[in-house]
Amino acid sequence: MHAQHRRFFTNMKEQQLPLYMESIGFNQAQENFNRPSGYPCYHWLQTIRGEGEFIFGGSTIHIKENSGVLLLPNEPHAYKPSSSIWETMYITFMGSQANVILSSLVLNHSSFYQWDPESELQSYAAAVLDSISSDRDVSELDVSGDIYRFLILLKKHGRVNNLPSISHAIERLTPVLHLMEECHSDPNLGLERMGLEIGISSRHLNTMFKQTFGMTAYAYLIMFRIRKAKERMTGDSSITVKDTAHDVGFRDVSHFVATFRRIEGVTPEQYRILY
């Protein structure tokens, strides 16, 4: 980027989209900002080069490369350069479902994020700005999708409070996920064996699964078994419910039927008829 300041504003505010971008920009020489009343939209700021000092929520954060801040609307804040060069990218966005979407992704807090240098997150905002500048979408609907993609990348690669990112956690849990794939038909597969696969306790395993998938390791295994059951029943019309239950690791067919109905809202036989 050679221009000192590139910015783009959209006309999407009146469209009542679930998510819309208000503005996006690059600043080669970031100036001081002090907003005692915050900004009326969600506000993302990240460092491209150099370092800045960001103050919000009573804390002072040093934003270097591969880090940024996401602020909720009207969050008081201030920021300024703390190095001779501070290049930044920013995105502001809102939407009729913005709060719901961020809440479902557990991004509904003003937070400081960090990520690995090779993460797509570092260059994503710049790529969106380049795309907008070179190929203007008159409807601007693509930009709405860009915002959702940005939030997914932040959820997947962003680290908060030095906790591992989801992408790192999944990488660590991959041997356990492979074990589920290979041994889900074994009714004796449990937390202790899964934890031993990566050398951690059952309690730590559950913590990692909750942080990564929003559920315990055992709950994830049950969901995995039900998914495998759906694949079997819809792939072979001759397989019985009893055989399906056995094939996916349930000792008792009545327990399988009750679990399937609780998760899917219909019995296994009803599901097969539907699909």
Helices and strands as residue ranges (DSSP letters): E 5-9, G 13-15, E 20-27, E 33-35, E 42-56, E 59-63, E 67-71, E 77-94, H 98-104, E 111-114, H 121-134, H 141-157, H 166-183, H 191-197, H 202-213, H 217-235, H 241-247, H 253-264, H 268-274
